[in-house]
């Protein structure tokens, strides 16, 4: 690979199963940028609420989610998520967290807290050795980084997204059939798009990219072309250290 590097922020939003995480990580690796998985932060906050034995929609869940000590790594080669110092990367992908995360992420003060933290992380990556970052989530282009030079909203049909989520779950040994994957994807879409605070929706200036007919490399090619078009890709010396 050459010495192409990303400068600035790429905001990648969209519902579950659009291939967001895979392409966000790969894009960040290819362009020697940082990577931030904001969904992992909402998931870790949700795990804190569940471990406290609280109802995720109840007001009592708010201080626990807001007070959770969450650390996320920004190296796309090894993303990490810690809750109170414990590695929870695998536990936050399980069914228990997945079905409760929309309720926890609908609390405005939980969002406020995590959005502040996300902005802080983005700022520190941009000020460090990597001058670019790919940030994935639901409200990156609308709320977290409204000034991002490139905002992409990934979509795909609910059936294709459920298929992708289902195979991802089976690969991770979480089982589950296609029909229930479809129901779960549709339920989470409805909750994430219907909430009052920062609902899932494309930013007005986002490029909408439908991935129904595209594989991962097709999506990456499209994203790299968009990033280059916006002047976000620097061509450094070959072999220049990241
Ligand atoms: O991307 P994911 O499936 O890991 O996200 C988990 C949930 O977190 C998703 O259902 C909604 C919420 N979320 C959010 O509200 N805002 C974000 N920026 C990222 C995720």
Boltz pocket constraint, residues with backbone or C-beta under 6 A from the ligand:
constraints:
  - pocket:
      binder: B
      contacts: [[A, 16], [A, 38], [A, 39], [A, 40], [A, 42], [A, 43], [A, 98], [A, 101], [A, 102], [A, 105], [A, 136], [A, 137], [A, 138], [A, 139], [A, 140], [A, 188], [A, 192], [A, 198]]
      max_distance: 6.0
